[in-house]
């Protein structure tokens, strides 16, 4: 049976939490009189003095377990941002998720999904430069988006403030037979490479329009149907 690495990380994280709680509860039982105790504590094949034992427990509870937990949590967060369902945790992203899986949508993301051009991690594969997966500037943008969402200081429809980088398209399409066979691609290749001309100029909108995502629009309720499963 194959076990995903993310599952192993979750199990290790749970074990680290349990170990931390156990170590902290043991520290709470420490008494000043233990400093003067000559009692030995047996740990497997090793015998420790009471003071040495509590020092070891303090090291595990205050340094080792938090460091391990932070490492495992960061890995889980970084991997989690690659999954489409992580994007759909925010309800303002539901219109993109619903449209993605709409068999009648002609938007670019939906066509990629419907034709299985991107079989998994659809959001990440087209936004490889965003948030935790991207540059420092992208990470700061991701943090800003998260803080605006959690503090409810945003308005609908949300608007992308940056400029879409064509590299998100070219890292899959560049140098493929279909791409190279289009004469217009050759004519504007330099402009596509530096994103002076957007791929979307010719290939159409990627997601529902801002008008469709505005409360009151006929398509708004359909696009805002809950999709978390």
DOPA-921453 format. One line per 8 residues: their letters; for each residue x, y, z of C-alpha. Coordinates in nm, 3 decimals, decimal comma. Each point is the difference from the previous one (the first is absolute). Example, Ala and Ser with C-alpha at 12.3 -4.5 7.8 and 13.67 -1.06 7.14 Angstrom:
BEGIN
AS = 1,230/-0,450/0,780 | 0,137/0,344/-0,066 .
end
This chain:
BEGIN
XXXXXXXX = 0,000/0,000/0,000 | 0,138/0,340/-0,101 | -0,002/0,266/0,271 | 0,034/0,363/-0,103 | 0,277/0,203/0,159 | -0,252/0,259/0,116 | -0,181/-0,272/0,198 | 0,326/-0,103/0,164 .
XXXXXXXX = 0,065/0,365/0,091 | -0,346/0,024/0,158 | 0,067/-0,311/0,209 | 0,342/0,128/0,107 | -0,153/0,336/0,088 | -0,263/-0,167/0,218 | 0,270/-0,204/0,171 | 0,207/0,314/0,062 .
XXXXXXXX = -0,302/0,170/0,158 | -0,066/-0,298/0,222 | 0,367/-0,015/0,105 | 0,000/0,373/0,076 | -0,311/-0,027/0,218 | 0,148/-0,298/0,183 | 0,329/0,183/0,061 | -0,176/0,316/0,119 .
XXXXXXXX = -0,222/-0,196/0,240 | 0,313/-0,167/0,140 | 0,164/0,341/0,053 | -0,301/0,117/0,198 | 0,077/-0,273/0,253 | 0,347/0,144/0,068 | 0,064/0,116/0,359 | 0,298/0,202/0,134 .
XXXXXXXX = 0,080/-0,289/0,233 | 0,084/-0,209/-0,307 | 0,325/0,199/-0,033 | 0,127/-0,154/0,320 | -0,127/-0,349/-0,077 | 0,247/-0,278/-0,067 | -0,266/-0,215/-0,158 | 0,087/-0,144/-0,341 .
XXXXXXXX = -0,242/-0,019/-0,291 | 0,028/-0,295/-0,235 | -0,049/0,072/-0,372 | 0,045/-0,326/-0,181 | 0,364/-0,096/0,042 | 0,098/0,343/0,136 | -0,019/0,119/0,359 | -0,034/0,374/0,061 .
XXXXXXXX = -0,007/0,208/0,312 | -0,328/0,176/0,071 | 0,148/0,338/-0,096 | 0,144/-0,136/-0,327 | -0,332/-0,166/-0,078 | -0,196/0,325/0,041 | 0,257/0,189/-0,208 | -0,052/-0,255/-0,277 .
XXXXXXXX = -0,379/0,031/0,030 | 0,026/0,380/-0,012 | 0,219/-0,021/-0,313 | -0,254/-0,225/-0,170 | -0,304/0,204/0,105 | 0,137/0,349/-0,056 | 0,239/-0,043/-0,294 | -0,007/-0,334/-0,180 .
XXXXXXXX = -0,377/-0,051/-0,036 | -0,077/0,365/-0,101 | 0,278/-0,011/-0,261 | -0,127/-0,331/-0,137 | -0,359/0,126/0,002 | 0,096/0,320/-0,182 | 0,190/-0,195/-0,266 | -0,284/-0,248/-0,058 .
XXXXXXXX = -0,264/0,275/-0,002 | 0,193/0,206/-0,254 | 0,040/-0,300/-0,228 | -0,372/-0,076/0,026 | -0,092/0,362/-0,078 | 0,234/0,019/-0,299 | -0,133/-0,327/-0,141 | -0,359/0,092/0,082 .
XXXXXXXX = 0,016/0,317/-0,207 | 0,056/-0,217/-0,308 | -0,345/-0,159/0,032 | -0,300/0,156/-0,170 | -0,217/-0,062/0,305 | 0,225/0,226/0,208 | -0,086/0,293/-0,229 | -0,369/-0,077/0,044 .
XXXXXXXX = 0,023/0,044/0,378 | -0,074/0,369/-0,060 | -0,355/0,053/-0,124 | 0,106/0,287/-0,229 | 0,178/-0,265/-0,206 | -0,312/-0,214/-0,045 | -0,094/0,167/-0,331 | 0,334/-0,113/-0,146 .
XXXXXXXX = -0,043/-0,353/0,138 | -0,359/-0,037/-0,117 | 0,081/0,134/-0,345 | 0,305/-0,227/-0,019 | -0,226/-0,306/0,020 | -0,284/0,139/-0,210 | -0,025/-0,224/-0,311 | -0,159/0,284/-0,199 .
XXXXXXXX = 0,250/0,273/0,088 | 0,223/0,130/-0,278 | 0,241/0,174/0,234 | 0,361/-0,108/-0,035 | 0,034/-0,169/0,339 | -0,318/-0,202/-0,055 | 0,118/-0,116/-0,345 | 0,329/-0,119/0,150 .
XXXXXXXX = -0,187/-0,189/0,274 | -0,263/-0,149/-0,232 | 0,259/-0,131/-0,247 | 0,224/-0,128/0,281 | 0,291/0,208/-0,125 | 0,083/0,051/0,367 | -0,114/-0,316/0,182 | 0,071/0,124/0,354 .
XXXXXXXX = 0,105/0,308/0,201 | -0,170/0,218/-0,261 | 0,031/0,331/0,187 | 0,367/-0,047/0,084 | 0,103/-0,110/-0,348 | -0,130/0,328/-0,147 | 0,114/0,217/0,292 | 0,341/-0,145/0,081 .
XXXXXXXX = 0,132/0,344/0,092 | -0,266/0,079/0,261 | 0,019/0,024/0,380 | 0,210/-0,261/0,184 | 0,113/-0,159/-0,326 | 0,130/0,322/-0,153 | 0,247/0,280/0,059 | 0,023/0,211/0,316 .
XXXXXXXX = -0,231/0,256/-0,161 | -0,249/-0,277/-0,083 | 0,017/-0,131/0,358 | -0,075/0,349/0,131 | -0,295/0,024/-0,240 | -0,128/-0,334/0,127 | 0,031/0,119/0,361 | -0,182/0,323/-0,090 .
XXXXXXXX = -0,283/-0,196/-0,160 | -0,028/-0,227/0,305 | -0,001/0,292/0,244 | -0,260/0,188/-0,205 | -0,221/-0,309/-0,015 | 0,022/-0,090/0,370 | -0,055/0,362/0,108 | -0,291/0,041/-0,247 .
XXXXXXXX = 0,153/0,318/-0,142 | -0,060/-0,093/-0,363 | -0,289/0,067/-0,235 | -0,155/-0,213/-0,271 | 0,088/-0,062/-0,268 | 0,367/-0,045/0,085 | 0,244/0,146/-0,250 | 0,350/-0,115/-0,093 .
XXXXXXXX = 0,229/0,297/0,052 | 0,306/-0,145/-0,171 | 0,086/-0,110/-0,352 | -0,039/-0,361/-0,108 | 0,336/-0,150/-0,091 | -0,005/-0,197/-0,326 | 0,257/-0,238/0,148 | -0,295/-0,169/0,169 .
XXXXXXXX = -0,117/-0,102/-0,348 | 0,335/-0,042/-0,171 | 0,146/-0,242/0,254 | -0,241/-0,257/-0,148 | -0,065/0,124/-0,355 | 0,335/0,137/-0,109 | 0,186/-0,214/-0,258 | -0,293/-0,239/-0,042 .
XXXXXXXX = -0,103/-0,090/-0,357 | -0,336/0,174/0,021 | 0,151/0,318/0,139 | 0,292/0,015/-0,241 | -0,230/-0,070/-0,295 | -0,195/0,325/0,045 | 0,159/0,276/-0,211 | -0,136/0,280/0,217 .
XXXXXXXX = 0,185/-0,144/0,298 | 0,328/0,039/-0,187 | -0,082/0,356/-0,100 | -0,052/0,114/0,361 | 0,224/-0,251/0,174 | 0,218/0,262/0,172 | -0,309/0,188/0,116 | -0,152/-0,320/0,138 .
XXXXXXXX = 0,323/-0,090/0,178 | 0,021/0,330/0,189 | -0,381/0,014/0,048 | -0,034/0,324/-0,197 | -0,282/-0,174/-0,185 | -0,228/-0,225/0,205 | -0,094/-0,348/-0,118 | -0,354/0,090/0,107 .
XXXXXXXX = -0,021/0,268/-0,270 | -0,054/-0,274/-0,257 | -0,110/-0,299/0,205 | -0,275/0,166/0,196 | -0,092/0,055/0,362 | 0,129/-0,253/0,254 | -0,280/0,040/0,257 | -0,347/0,157/0,034 .
XXXXXXXX = -0,004/0,375/-0,058 | -0,013/0,253/0,283 | -0,357/0,079/-0,099 | -0,103/-0,364/0,042 | 0,166/-0,009/0,343 | -0,178/0,313/0,119 | -0,292/-0,051/0,243 | -0,326/0,059/-0,185 .
XXXXXXXX = 0,118/-0,134/-0,335 | -0,216/-0,287/-0,138 | 0,300/-0,237/0,010 | 0,113/0,092/0,352 | -0,205/-0,252/0,200 | 0,093/-0,284/-0,236 | 0,368/0,082/0,024 | -0,017/0,031/0,378 .
XXXXX = -0,144/-0,345/0,066 | 0,198/-0,172/0,275 | 0,246/-0,248/-0,147 | 0,194/-0,108/0,311 | -0,031/-0,377/0,027 .
end
